[in-house]
Amino acid sequence: MRGESVIFLCCLITLALGKGLKLEFSWSRITYQWPKDGQYLKRQVKTESRYRGPGGTGRSSDVITFEGMTNANEFDADGPGVGAARGPPDNIDYQFVNNIPMGANVWRNKLFITVPRRRLGVPSTLNYIPLDSPLKQDVPLIPYPSWEINLFPGPRENFVSVYRVAIDPCDRLWFVDTGIIETPGNTTIVKQSEIVVIDLKTDRILQRYTIPEDQTTPTSNLASLTIDVTENSCSDAYAYIPDLGGYGLIVYSLRENRSWKVRHNYFYVEPLAGEFFIAGHHFQWNDGIFSVELTDIKKDGYRDMYFHSMAGTNLYRVSTRILRNETLATRSYHEDDFQFVGDRGPNSQTSSADIHKPTNIMFLGLVNQNALGCANLDFATADIVQRDDQRMIYPTDVKIVKDKVYVFTNTMPEFLYGRLNYDEVNFRLWQNTVQGAVEGTKCEGRKPPRTSY
């Protein structure tokens, strides 16, 4: 059903008007802070489940242990970059041409960078660097929370492949480990996809939940998640996980430690919007619902969830009141629960997006335009924050952290359909304050910031 239409048409194909973004970090190739021989086997690190349910009783006996050094609070004692210069130990498989970073997020002084295993030779899938690193180019990644749990092949509890991470107000890191090695022509399912939650203050794994097989398909791709929680209700969190290949939405309740799958026609590819032209390459993609974005809490105690398909230009929304109720979320006919918001216009295909809740401004990674777009959901206006056909190829992740916007670009179409030049910069992290990013654009509103209920 059509809701109040947001007039996006023509707005997201203009030139940048605002102050745009500032380049924070860049990489020509991804390398790591390599451990000294045997360093990552120094001590035992424990992970635990604190939540009751099928995945954990909360008893102290529910402890998964692995041998590994916690890197969470350590940078190379020999100086920045020295660990990378050492080179990888003989027992770590590293092929730099196969390390394509995909996600970025910030917590305090940590910038998390994920490197999914789309090929072999990726030594660690979940990593970070210090946000205040004096180095700004080719900073080596530090595996998080340890080297050992990121190694593949390894024990079953090791992380296999992580695309993007979410951080909630309760200082927890959330992600989906897809459990899949995506080597072209030889995809290997190592284990069923699972949700992992880590306490960022202690670096302990709080929860691991295996997603039931009947909620995924052979084409499923769980490449992102968004967390619905407040700092006053940490145990009552919900995770919304779009399945871009299985055309569905998985909802996970932390309190109940169970999940359910939502199906709707709006989750599918839009047939007329599957054409892409990026970095000189023409191709077709059929990615459905790709990322979901949450507004602030409304008067009824719930949020609106906005969503879109990667191969699509339309924007939709649904109340979390529907999604958090399994009976309502899984019924076969949804009446007017799901609403069409508007068409963003030609070439507005979007990867990741996020909403700055105080201002209700959405930021969108416009992959077909090598740009960051913005949309003021209160004023129904949209614009381009910054566009750069050379340095912003494929904005793969967009995150709002407090009052700052972070954008990660990774030149992925050139990796897939051409050949990256690893003597040039390929991967970049951009940032600015929300106010600075939209200044001078149509997204800049005059209304005072929204008040949380």
N, C-alpha and C positions, 0 to 999 in steps of 0.2 A: 504494500500500500504506500502511496506517496505521502510523505510527511511535509513539513515546511521546507520548501526547496531552497537549497543554498545555491546562489548564482555563481558557479565557478567558471562557466564557459567563457573562454577568451582571457580569463584572468591569469591562468597559469601558463601562458605562452608569451608573456611580456618580458622585457629586459629587467635586470635587477635594479631596484630603486633605492634599497636600503644600504646601510653601511656594510652589510654582509657578515662574513665569517673571518676568523683569524686562524691561520695555520699554526697548530700547536706541535704536532709530531709528524714525521715522515719516515718512510722506509723504502729503500730500493729492493731489498730482499729481507726476509724474516730470518733472524738467527736467535740464539738462546744463550742465556747465562749458563754455560755448561758446568756441570759439577766436576770437582776434582775427583780423581779416581776413587771410587768407593764412597764418596761424600754422601750421596743420597741414601746410603744404607746405614747411616749412623745410629738412628734411634727409631723407636716405635711410635707411631701416631695412631690414636684411636678415633674411630668415628662411631656415632651412636644415634639411635632412634629414640626421640623423646615423646612421640605421639602414639596414643593407643590406636589399635586397629590392626588389620591383617598385616600391615607392613612393620609393626613394632608395638610392643606392649609397654614401652617406657621403662622396663626393668633394666637394672645395671648389667644383666647378663646379655641383653640385646646389643652386643658390641661387635662391630666389625673391625678387625685390626689389620694393618698392613705395615710393612717395614718401609720407612721413608723419612727423609729429612723435611721438616716443615720449612718452606721457603717464604712463608707469608710475611715475615717481618725482617727479611734479610736482603740486602743488596750486596753485590760483590765486594768483599773486604779488600780485595786488591785494587779496587777502583772501578768506576763505571766502564763497561765494555771489555774489561780484562778477561772476564769469564768467557765471553764470546770469542775472544782471540785465541783462547786455549784450544778450541776445536772440540767436537763431540768425542766422548769416549768410544771405544771400539764396539761396545755393546748397545749403542743407541743408533737407530736407523734415522739418518737425516739426509734428505734431498731437498735443498733449498728451493728448487724450481716447483716443488709440489706443496709448498707452504703458502697458502693464500688466506690471510686473515679475513674474518667475516663479521665479527661483532665487537662492539666496544661499549663499555659502561664505566661509571665512576662511583667509587665509595671512598670518602675521605681523601687520602693521598694515594689511593690505588686506582690506576687505569687498567681495567680488565680488557684483555684482547683474546678472542677465541680463534682457533685455527682448526676448523673441522677436517676430518680425514677424508677428503675427496680423492686422495691418492695415497699411496704408501710413502714413507719417508717423512711423516709428520711426528716428531718426537713427543710433543705435548699439545693437547687440544685446549686446555684451560690455563690461562697465563695472566700475568699483570706486569706493569712497570710502575715505578714511582711517578706520580703526577708532577712532582717537583724535580724530576731528573734534570741535571745540568745539561745532559745530552738531549738534543732535539731531533736528531736524525739517526736512524738505524740503531735505536736503543734495543739491546737484547732483551727478549722476553724471559720472565721468570715463571716457571710452572707453579700453579696454585692448586691445592695447598702444599703439594710436594711433587718432586720429580717422580717418585715411585708410582703414585696412583695415576699418573698420566701416561705411563709407558705402555706401548702396545707392540707385540703381544705381551700379556701379563695376566695376573689373576682376574677372575671374573668381576671383582668389584672395581677394577680399574676403569677410568673414564675412556670411552672409545671415540666419540665424536660429538662436539658441542658447537652449535652455530651461534647462538646469541644468549645473553644472560639478562636476568632482571634482578633488581635490588629493591627490597621493600623498606618501609619506614622502621621496621623492627631489626634492621641491620643484618638481614639475611640475603644470601645470594641464591637465586633460583635458576635452574636451567634444565633442559631436556637433553639427556644423553641418548642420541638416536640409536646407538648400538650398532651402527652400520659403517662399514668401510666401502666408500663409493668409487672404487677403482673402475674406470670405464670398461664395460664388457665383462666385468667380473665382480659385481657387487656382492659383498659378503656380509651376511647378518650374523654378527657376533653374539648378540643378545637382544632380548626384547627392549624396546625403548623404555626409559625410566625417568621420572622426575627426581631431581636431587636438590636438597636444601642444605646450605652451609651457614653456620653461625660465623659471621665475619669478625666478631670480636674474639672468638676462640679458635677459629679455623677448623672446627669440628663439623662433621657431617651430621646434621640433625635428623634428616629423613631421606629415605630412598623408597620410591613407590614405582613398582613396575606397572606400566600401562597395559591393561588386558588386551589380549590379541584380537578380541572381537570388536575393539574400538579403533583398530587400524586396518589398513589394506596393504596389498603388496606394493602400491604406489605411494603410500603415506610418506610425508616429509614434514617432520615437526621441527621447524627451523626457528621458532621464537615462542615466547610466552609473556603474558602480562599478569601482574599480581594485583588482586583486589583485597586490600586490608588497610586498617588504620593502626597507628602505633598503640592505641588503647585496646585493640582486640587482636593481638598477634596470633592467638591460637585459632582464630576463626577466619583464616585466609582462604581465598579461592584463586586458582590459577586458570587462566583462559589460554588454551593452546590451539592456534589455528593449524589445520592440516592442509597444506597447500596442494598436496597431491591426492589426498583422499577426500577433499572437498567437504570437510566437516570441522567442527569445533569441539575439542575435548575440554570439559570442565572438571577440575579437581578440587575437592574439599579437603583442606588439611585437618579440620576437626574430625571429619568422618573417615578420613584416609581412604577415600574411594573416588571414582570418577565416572562420568557419563558422557556420551557423545551426542552432540546436537547436529541436526541435519536441516539444511534449508537451501532452496534454489539460489539464493543470493551468494552462496559460498563458491559457486562454480566459476569457471573461466567465462569471460565475455567473448564470444566468437569473433567479433569485429575488432577486438582490441588486443589480439595476440601477436601483432607485428611489432618488432623492435628493430631499431637502427642505432647502434651504439658503437663508438670507436671505429667506425667504418665498416661494421659488420651488420648485415641483414640476417635476421633469424626469427623464428616463431617460438614462443613459449606458451604453455598451457597451465601456468600456476594459478590456482584458485586463491581462496582467502589467505592472505599473506601475513598481515599483522593486525592487531586490534589495539584500540586506544581508549582509555577511560577518562571520563570527565570527573569533576569533583562530585562529592555526594550531594544529592538534591534533597528537597524538603521531605520526600517520601522515604529517605534513608537509603536509597540506591543510587547507582550511577548510570549514565548512558555509556554503552560500549559502541564506538564507531569501528567500522571495519571495511575492508576493500579487498578485491582480488589483485594480484600482481598483473595478470593479463586482463586488465579492466580499467575503466576510467570513472566508474560510479562509486559513490559513497553511500553507506548504509549505517543504520544504528538499531540497537535493541537495548532495552533496560536490563540491568543485571538482576532485577527482580524476577525476570523470566529465567535467566541462565542459572541462577543459584537454586532454583526449585526444580529438582530432577523431573517431576511429573509434568510441569509446564514446559520445561526445556526440551523434553523428548517426545512430546505429542506429535502426531503426524500432520496436523493442520494447525498453523500458528495464527490464523486470522490476521489481525493487524499488529501483532507483536513486533515484527521486523518492518522497519520503515526505510523507504528510499529517500535519501537526503538530497542528492543532486549529482549532476555530471560535472566532473572537474574540467572537461574539455579535451581536445585532441592532444595526443602525446603526453598525457598526464599520468601514465602508468607509474605506480608507486610501489617501492619496496617497503621499507620500514617507515613508521610515522610515530609521533608522540604528541601529547597534549600538555601544554603548560596550564595547569588547573586554575591558578589564580586569575588568569586573563582569558581562559578558554580559547587560546590560540593553538591551532594544530600546525606542526611542522611535518613536511612530507619529503621523502627522498624521491625525487622525480628522475627515474633512471633513464627515460628516453630523452631527457633534456640536460643530463649532467648538471643537475641543479637541486637546490633546496627550495621548496616552496613553503608558503604559509597560508593559513586560512583562519580568519577570525570567525568563529562559529556563532558569536553573538551578533555580529554585524553582517554576516553573510557576504564577506569580502575575501578575496584571495590575491596573492601576488607571488613574485619570485624574490627570494632573499638573496641568493647568489647563484650565478651560473658560470661554469668554466669548462669548456669543451676539451681542455688539455689536462687540467689538474683535478677536476671533480668527476672523472669518469666512474660511473656506477656508485652512487651513494647507497651503501649496503645496510647501514644502521643509523638510526636517529634516536637520540635519547635526551630527555629533559631531566636534569639533576638540579633540584632547587630552582634557581632562577637563571640557569645556564642551559644552552642547547649545544649538544655535541653531535657531530656528523662524521661518520667514517666512510671513506671512499676507497675502493680496492681494485678498480680496473678489470673486474672479473671477465667481461666479454672478450677482452684481448687474450686473457689466459685460456678461455674455452675455445675460441675460434681463430686465434692468431698465435702470437708468441710474444711474451713480455720481454722487454729489455731490462735485465737486472742491473745494468749500470746506470739506469735512470730511476727516478722516484716513481713508485707504483702505488704505494699505500699511504694514505694521509688521514690524520685526525684534525678536524676543524672545530672551532668553538667560538662562542660569544655569549654575552648576556642575552636573555630573551628580548629585553628592551632595545639593546643595541642592534640585534639582528633585524628587528622589524621596523626600526626607525626609518621614516621616509617611505614606507610601503603602505599599501591599502589595508594591511593587517593591523596597523597601529590604531588602537581604539582610544576613545576619549573617556570611556566609562571607567569608573574606579574599579580596582580589583574585586573579584568575586569573594564573598565570604563563605567559608565552609560551615556546614550545619553540624 
